[in-house]
């Protein structure tokens, strides 16, 4: 099964001569033999412009998958709804939680800027499941990712408001997309809040396949210590990766460390990049 993955929204733009826009966010457009899938939507500043420049017709998308419920991955639903109300939305049940960030006296809402009720009224079919979901022969979600190792944990500044109390967000809604392709498994990552190694170990268990051809997306390593980076690099060696396309929340330091350890395999995944698998 062949798939084409186009980076529609990302923090950075590297292609000159095109009117592409970068923003703090992430969105992948995935074309398989049976689906046109949007994995995340960015924060809504760039999706429509970049789709037009790249020749992507948002009205033809039949499936939207959200990696988690933060605005920079979900805000583009606003633009999508202007041209398409005939898609199915897949996410974890916690995705619409009241997510906030910051200190108690300075909390900022960072959740989905589109209410579930509005999506319901628009006629969008919403499928919320904490378990893995097989969307088509080539596309599967990981569902909820177990926190298992001792070096990938939650960050206390990502919180959720429940019953007028603010607590650390376990980010149970964090999930990835698995593509089963002719070249092997490709895993698309939103922010890897539950940890990239936890995620890939979960993928191996779900699929029964030890090797992963490629990973693309955010690794959330901007604040990672040297010790954590070293452990992640050690574990990444065990997956037989051929391509490692990173950006968004990965961090420059982590990108350079990965590039040094995996020469000719790591690349900065900017707006407009196309990966065929």
BAVO-921187 format. One record per residue (C-alpha): residue number from 0; residue in three letters; x, y, z. Coordinates in nm, 3 decimals. Layout:
@nr NUM; rest ALA; u X; v Y; w Z
...
REM end
This chain:
@nr 0; rest UNK; u 0.000; v 0.000; w 0.000
@nr 1; rest UNK; u 0.141; v 0.333; w -0.104
@nr 2; rest UNK; u 0.089; v 0.660; w 0.084
@nr 3; rest UNK; u 0.188; v 1.020; w 0.019
@nr 4; rest UNK; u 0.236; v 1.250; w 0.318
@nr 5; rest UNK; u 0.247; v 1.627; w 0.270
@nr 6; rest UNK; u 0.334; v 1.857; w 0.558
@nr 7; rest UNK; u 0.058; v 2.115; w 0.534
@nr 8; rest UNK; u 0.124; v 2.313; w 0.854
@nr 9; rest UNK; u 0.449; v 2.335; w 1.050
@nr 10; rest UNK; u 0.655; v 2.593; w 1.236
@nr 11; rest UNK; u 0.899; v 2.651; w 0.953
@nr 12; rest UNK; u 0.906; v 2.704; w 0.577
@nr 13; rest UNK; u 1.214; v 2.621; w 0.373
@nr 14; rest UNK; u 1.082; v 2.632; w 0.016
@nr 15; rest UNK; u 1.163; v 2.956; w -0.160
@nr 16; rest UNK; u 0.952; v 3.104; w -0.437
@nr 17; rest UNK; u 0.624; v 2.984; w -0.290
@nr 18; rest UNK; u 0.370; v 3.170; w -0.078
@nr 19; rest UNK; u 0.374; v 2.916; w 0.203
@nr 20; rest UNK; u 0.321; v 3.024; w 0.563
@nr 21; rest UNK; u 0.476; v 2.877; w 0.876
@nr 22; rest UNK; u 0.306; v 2.883; w 1.215
@nr 23; rest UNK; u 0.346; v 2.717; w 1.552
@nr 24; rest UNK; u 0.134; v 2.413; w 1.473
@nr 25; rest UNK; u 0.121; v 2.089; w 1.280
@nr 26; rest UNK; u -0.088; v 1.927; w 1.010
@nr 27; rest UNK; u -0.021; v 1.635; w 0.775
@nr 28; rest UNK; u -0.222; v 1.564; w 0.461
@nr 29; rest UNK; u -0.217; v 1.191; w 0.391
@nr 30; rest UNK; u -0.324; v 1.034; w 0.063
@nr 31; rest UNK; u -0.371; v 0.657; w 0.064
@nr 32; rest UNK; u -0.531; v 0.427; w -0.192
@nr 33; rest UNK; u -0.867; v 0.467; w -0.018
@nr 34; rest UNK; u -0.857; v 0.783; w 0.196
@nr 35; rest UNK; u -0.769; v 1.150; w 0.206
@nr 36; rest UNK; u -0.677; v 1.211; w 0.568
@nr 37; rest UNK; u -0.585; v 1.519; w 0.770
@nr 38; rest UNK; u -0.382; v 1.442; w 1.080
@nr 39; rest UNK; u -0.412; v 1.757; w 1.290
@nr 40; rest UNK; u -0.505; v 2.096; w 1.147
@nr 41; rest UNK; u -0.259; v 2.355; w 1.277
@nr 42; rest UNK; u -0.388; v 2.657; w 1.468
@nr 43; rest UNK; u -0.579; v 2.808; w 1.172
@nr 44; rest UNK; u -0.339; v 3.076; w 1.049
@nr 45; rest UNK; u -0.188; v 2.877; w 0.762
@nr 46; rest UNK; u -0.397; v 2.577; w 0.662
@nr 47; rest UNK; u -0.613; v 2.737; w 0.392
@nr 48; rest UNK; u -0.328; v 2.933; w 0.234
@nr 49; rest UNK; u -0.088; v 2.640; w 0.231
@nr 50; rest UNK; u -0.348; v 2.400; w 0.096
@nr 51; rest UNK; u -0.416; v 2.636; w -0.195
@nr 52; rest UNK; u -0.046; v 2.687; w -0.271
@nr 53; rest UNK; u 0.025; v 2.312; w -0.254
@nr 54; rest UNK; u -0.278; v 2.220; w -0.465
@nr 55; rest UNK; u -0.460; v 2.036; w -0.187
@nr 56; rest UNK; u -0.840; v 2.047; w -0.199
@nr 57; rest UNK; u -0.960; v 2.051; w 0.162
@nr 58; rest UNK; u -1.317; v 1.981; w 0.049
@nr 59; rest UNK; u -1.213; v 1.627; w -0.053
@nr 60; rest UNK; u -1.086; v 1.524; w 0.290
@nr 61; rest UNK; u -1.292; v 1.237; w 0.428
@nr 62; rest UNK; u -1.110; v 1.175; w 0.757
@nr 63; rest UNK; u -0.965; v 1.403; w 1.026
@nr 64; rest UNK; u -0.761; v 1.263; w 1.314
@nr 65; rest UNK; u -0.657; v 1.477; w 1.611
@nr 66; rest UNK; u -0.338; v 1.387; w 1.795
@nr 67; rest UNK; u -0.458; v 1.571; w 2.107
@nr 68; rest UNK; u -0.672; v 1.864; w 2.211
@nr 69; rest UNK; u -0.433; v 2.159; w 2.195
@nr 70; rest UNK; u -0.516; v 2.463; w 1.980
@nr 71; rest UNK; u -0.206; v 2.437; w 1.760
@nr 72; rest UNK; u -0.322; v 2.096; w 1.639
@nr 73; rest UNK; u -0.695; v 2.158; w 1.621
@nr 74; rest UNK; u -0.767; v 2.526; w 1.548
@nr 75; rest UNK; u -0.765; v 2.469; w 1.172
@nr 76; rest UNK; u -1.098; v 2.289; w 1.207
@nr 77; rest UNK; u -1.248; v 2.638; w 1.169
@nr 78; rest UNK; u -1.115; v 2.676; w 0.815
@nr 79; rest UNK; u -1.191; v 2.318; w 0.724
@nr 80; rest UNK; u -1.555; v 2.358; w 0.822
@nr 81; rest UNK; u -1.588; v 2.651; w 0.583
@nr 82; rest UNK; u -1.536; v 2.421; w 0.285
@nr 83; rest UNK; u -1.603; v 2.069; w 0.412
@nr 84; rest UNK; u -1.867; v 1.927; w 0.644
@nr 85; rest UNK; u -1.851; v 1.574; w 0.510
@nr 86; rest UNK; u -1.567; v 1.419; w 0.709
@nr 87; rest UNK; u -1.540; v 1.190; w 1.009
@nr 88; rest UNK; u -1.342; v 1.318; w 1.309
@nr 89; rest UNK; u -1.145; v 1.064; w 1.514
@nr 90; rest UNK; u -0.999; v 1.148; w 1.855
@nr 91; rest UNK; u -0.964; v 1.034; w 2.216
@nr 92; rest UNK; u -1.259; v 1.103; w 2.451
@nr 93; rest UNK; u -1.050; v 1.355; w 2.651
@nr 94; rest UNK; u -0.973; v 1.570; w 2.348
@nr 95; rest UNK; u -1.240; v 1.833; w 2.429
@nr 96; rest UNK; u -1.121; v 1.884; w 2.788
@nr 97; rest UNK; u -1.066; v 2.237; w 2.924
@nr 98; rest UNK; u -0.689; v 2.247; w 2.873
@nr 99; rest UNK; u -0.485; v 2.533; w 3.019
@nr 100; rest UNK; u -0.120; v 2.624; w 3.065
@nr 101; rest UNK; u 0.070; v 2.847; w 3.308
@nr 102; rest UNK; u 0.070; v 2.942; w 3.675
@nr 103; rest UNK; u -0.245; v 2.947; w 3.887
@nr 104; rest UNK; u -0.280; v 3.325; w 3.861
@nr 105; rest UNK; u -0.204; v 3.337; w 3.489
@nr 106; rest UNK; u -0.372; v 3.045; w 3.318
@nr 107; rest UNK; u -0.413; v 3.050; w 2.941
@nr 108; rest UNK; u -0.668; v 2.835; w 2.760
@nr 109; rest UNK; u -0.486; v 2.615; w 2.507
@nr 110; rest UNK; u -0.763; v 2.369; w 2.419
@nr 111; rest UNK; u -0.963; v 2.320; w 2.100
@nr 112; rest UNK; u -1.109; v 2.656; w 1.990
@nr 113; rest UNK; u -1.406; v 2.483; w 1.826
@nr 114; rest UNK; u -1.674; v 2.351; w 2.062
@nr 115; rest UNK; u -1.797; v 1.996; w 2.020
@nr 116; rest UNK; u -2.155; v 2.126; w 2.006
@nr 117; rest UNK; u -2.066; v 2.334; w 1.700
@nr 118; rest UNK; u -1.921; v 2.028; w 1.527
@nr 119; rest UNK; u -2.234; v 1.831; w 1.614
@nr 120; rest UNK; u -2.457; v 2.105; w 1.473
@nr 121; rest UNK; u -2.246; v 2.111; w 1.156
@nr 122; rest UNK; u -2.326; v 1.744; w 1.107
@nr 123; rest UNK; u -1.972; v 1.616; w 1.160
@nr 124; rest UNK; u -1.956; v 1.251; w 1.260
@nr 125; rest UNK; u -1.733; v 1.235; w 1.569
@nr 126; rest UNK; u -1.582; v 0.906; w 1.682
@nr 127; rest UNK; u -1.416; v 0.924; w 2.022
@nr 128; rest UNK; u -1.229; v 0.617; w 2.139
@nr 129; rest UNK; u -0.942; v 0.560; w 2.380
@nr 130; rest UNK; u -0.859; v 0.235; w 2.201
@nr 131; rest UNK; u -0.672; v 0.197; w 1.869
@nr 132; rest UNK; u -0.899; v 0.252; w 1.569
@nr 133; rest UNK; u -0.849; v 0.087; w 1.231
@nr 134; rest UNK; u -0.968; v 0.354; w 0.988
@nr 135; rest UNK; u -0.871; v 0.174; w 0.668
@nr 136; rest UNK; u -0.632; v -0.100; w 0.559
@nr 137; rest UNK; u -0.347; v 0.152; w 0.561
@nr 138; rest UNK; u -0.441; v 0.388; w 0.846
@nr 139; rest UNK; u -0.471; v 0.318; w 1.218
@nr 140; rest UNK; u -0.463; v 0.530; w 1.532
@nr 141; rest UNK; u -0.261; v 0.420; w 1.834
@nr 142; rest UNK; u -0.531; v 0.514; w 2.081
@nr 143; rest UNK; u -0.416; v 0.589; w 2.435
@nr 144; rest UNK; u -0.042; v 0.541; w 2.485
@nr 145; rest UNK; u 0.077; v 0.382; w 2.813
@nr 146; rest UNK; u 0.336; v 0.567; w 3.020
@nr 147; rest UNK; u 0.587; v 0.291; w 3.085
@nr 148; rest UNK; u 0.949; v 0.401; w 3.097
@nr 149; rest UNK; u 1.124; v 0.606; w 3.364
@nr 150; rest UNK; u 1.252; v 0.888; w 3.142
@nr 151; rest UNK; u 0.942; v 1.011; w 2.957
@nr 152; rest UNK; u 0.692; v 1.179; w 3.187
@nr 153; rest UNK; u 0.430; v 1.452; w 3.203
@nr 154; rest UNK; u 0.505; v 1.825; w 3.228
@nr 155; rest UNK; u 0.339; v 2.006; w 3.517
@nr 156; rest UNK; u 0.267; v 2.327; w 3.321
@nr 157; rest UNK; u 0.023; v 2.144; w 3.094
@nr 158; rest UNK; u -0.296; v 2.137; w 3.299
@nr 159; rest UNK; u -0.665; v 2.068; w 3.273
@nr 160; rest UNK; u -0.952; v 2.234; w 3.456
@nr 161; rest UNK; u -1.204; v 1.996; w 3.614
@nr 162; rest UNK; u -1.475; v 2.084; w 3.866
@nr 163; rest UNK; u -1.316; v 2.430; w 3.918
@nr 164; rest UNK; u -0.985; v 2.266; w 4.004
@nr 165; rest UNK; u -0.669; v 2.285; w 3.794
@nr 166; rest UNK; u -0.463; v 1.965; w 3.785
@nr 167; rest UNK; u -0.178; v 1.833; w 3.573
@nr 168; rest UNK; u -0.314; v 1.710; w 3.243
@nr 169; rest UNK; u -0.227; v 1.340; w 3.197
@nr 170; rest UNK; u -0.273; v 1.402; w 2.823
@nr 171; rest UNK; u -0.438; v 1.066; w 2.781
@nr 172; rest UNK; u -0.569; v 1.202; w 2.451
@nr 173; rest UNK; u -0.220; v 1.209; w 2.300
@nr 174; rest UNK; u -0.210; v 0.961; w 2.013
@nr 175; rest UNK; u -0.024; v 0.893; w 1.689
@nr 176; rest UNK; u -0.115; v 0.760; w 1.345
@nr 177; rest UNK; u 0.026; v 0.437; w 1.204
@nr 178; rest UNK; u 0.054; v 0.396; w 0.827
@nr 179; rest UNK; u 0.109; v 0.045; w 0.692
@nr 180; rest UNK; u 0.298; v 0.098; w 0.366
@nr 181; rest UNK; u 0.502; v -0.087; w 0.106
@nr 182; rest UNK; u 0.820; v 0.036; w 0.275
@nr 183; rest UNK; u 0.708; v -0.063; w 0.625
@nr 184; rest UNK; u 0.543; v 0.122; w 0.911
@nr 185; rest UNK; u 0.541; v 0.500; w 0.918
@nr 186; rest UNK; u 0.437; v 0.670; w 1.242
@nr 187; rest UNK; u 0.306; v 1.027; w 1.242
@nr 188; rest UNK; u 0.349; v 1.210; w 1.572
@nr 189; rest UNK; u 0.161; v 1.516; w 1.694
@nr 190; rest UNK; u 0.362; v 1.628; w 1.998
@nr 191; rest UNK; u 0.460; v 1.296; w 2.156
@nr 192; rest UNK; u 0.342; v 1.426; w 2.494
@nr 193; rest UNK; u 0.330; v 1.067; w 2.620
@nr 194; rest UNK; u 0.684; v 1.011; w 2.493
@nr 195; rest UNK; u 0.818; v 0.906; w 2.155
@nr 196; rest UNK; u 0.965; v 0.581; w 2.290
@nr 197; rest UNK; u 0.645; v 0.495; w 2.477
@nr 198; rest UNK; u 0.462; v 0.563; w 2.150
@nr 199; rest UNK; u 0.686; v 0.349; w 1.930
@nr 200; rest UNK; u 0.687; v 0.061; w 2.180
@nr 201; rest UNK; u 0.307; v 0.076; w 2.174
@nr 202; rest UNK; u 0.310; v 0.069; w 1.793
@nr 203; rest UNK; u 0.531; v -0.241; w 1.793
@nr 204; rest UNK; u 0.290; v -0.420; w 2.028
@nr 205; rest UNK; u -0.014; v -0.320; w 1.825
@nr 206; rest UNK; u 0.128; v -0.425; w 1.489
@nr 207; rest UNK; u 0.357; v -0.710; w 1.584
@nr 208; rest UNK; u 0.626; v -0.549; w 1.367
@nr 209; rest UNK; u 0.955; v -0.463; w 1.536
@nr 210; rest UNK; u 1.100; v -0.232; w 1.271
@nr 211; rest UNK; u 0.957; v 0.109; w 1.182
@nr 212; rest UNK; u 1.053; v 0.264; w 0.849
@nr 213; rest UNK; u 0.989; v 0.631; w 0.935
@nr 214; rest UNK; u 0.866; v 0.872; w 1.198
@nr 215; rest UNK; u 0.746; v 1.225; w 1.122
@nr 216; rest UNK; u 0.633; v 1.502; w 1.354
@nr 217; rest UNK; u 0.696; v 1.657; w 1.692
@nr 218; rest UNK; u 0.905; v 1.486; w 1.960
@nr 219; rest UNK; u 0.853; v 1.746; w 2.236
@nr 220; rest UNK; u 1.217; v 1.754; w 2.344
@nr 221; rest UNK; u 1.276; v 2.128; w 2.369
@nr 222; rest UNK; u 1.342; v 2.107; w 2.744
@nr 223; rest UNK; u 1.490; v 1.756; w 2.751
@nr 224; rest UNK; u 1.799; v 1.700; w 2.965
@nr 225; rest UNK; u 2.116; v 1.544; w 2.823
@nr 226; rest UNK; u 2.030; v 1.226; w 3.011
@nr 227; rest UNK; u 1.681; v 1.205; w 2.862
@nr 228; rest UNK; u 1.807; v 1.278; w 2.511
@nr 229; rest UNK; u 2.070; v 1.008; w 2.546
@nr 230; rest UNK; u 1.816; v 0.748; w 2.657
@nr 231; rest UNK; u 1.577; v 0.836; w 2.375
@nr 232; rest UNK; u 1.855; v 0.810; w 2.117
@nr 233; rest UNK; u 1.964; v 0.473; w 2.258
@nr 234; rest UNK; u 1.609; v 0.338; w 2.234
@nr 235; rest UNK; u 1.549; v 0.482; w 1.887
@nr 236; rest UNK; u 1.835; v 0.268; w 1.756
@nr 237; rest UNK; u 1.629; v -0.042; w 1.823
@nr 238; rest UNK; u 1.351; v 0.038; w 1.576
@nr 239; rest UNK; u 1.552; v 0.019; w 1.253
@nr 240; rest UNK; u 1.445; v 0.367; w 1.144
@nr 241; rest UNK; u 1.532; v 0.481; w 0.791
@nr 242; rest UNK; u 1.374; v 0.828; w 0.805
@nr 243; rest UNK; u 1.334; v 1.065; w 1.100
@nr 244; rest UNK; u 1.154; v 1.385; w 1.002
@nr 245; rest UNK; u 1.121; v 1.618; w 1.300
@nr 246; rest UNK; u 1.004; v 1.970; w 1.376
@nr 247; rest UNK; u 0.734; v 2.162; w 1.562
@nr 248; rest UNK; u 0.805; v 2.092; w 1.933
@nr 249; rest UNK; u 1.122; v 1.883; w 1.887
@nr 250; rest UNK; u 1.366; v 2.164; w 1.966
@nr 251; rest UNK; u 1.687; v 2.267; w 1.789
@nr 252; rest UNK; u 1.916; v 2.098; w 2.039
@nr 253; rest UNK; u 1.737; v 1.766; w 2.005
@nr 254; rest UNK; u 1.732; v 1.797; w 1.625
@nr 255; rest UNK; u 2.109; v 1.844; w 1.620
@nr 256; rest UNK; u 2.167; v 1.554; w 1.862
@nr 257; rest UNK; u 1.951; v 1.324; w 1.650
@nr 258; rest UNK; u 2.126; v 1.440; w 1.331
@nr 259; rest UNK; u 2.465; v 1.355; w 1.481
@nr 260; rest UNK; u 2.352; v 1.010; w 1.590
@nr 261; rest UNK; u 2.154; v 0.919; w 1.277
@nr 262; rest UNK; u 2.344; v 1.076; w 0.984
@nr 263; rest UNK; u 2.158; v 1.087; w 0.652
@nr 264; rest UNK; u 1.835; v 0.979; w 0.821
@nr 265; rest UNK; u 1.725; v 1.291; w 1.011
@nr 266; rest UNK; u 1.571; v 1.591; w 0.837
@nr 267; rest UNK; u 1.384; v 1.904; w 0.940
@nr 268; rest UNK; u 1.025; v 1.848; w 0.830
@nr 269; rest UNK; u 0.910; v 2.187; w 0.703
@nr 270; rest UNK; u 0.592; v 2.309; w 0.531
@nr 271; rest UNK; u 0.554; v 2.157; w 0.185
@nr 272; rest UNK; u 0.775; v 1.853; w 0.243
@nr 273; rest UNK; u 0.645; v 1.541; w 0.071
@nr 274; rest UNK; u 0.727; v 1.189; w 0.187
@nr 275; rest UNK; u 0.621; v 0.890; w -0.021
@nr 276; rest UNK; u 0.607; v 0.554; w 0.154
REM end
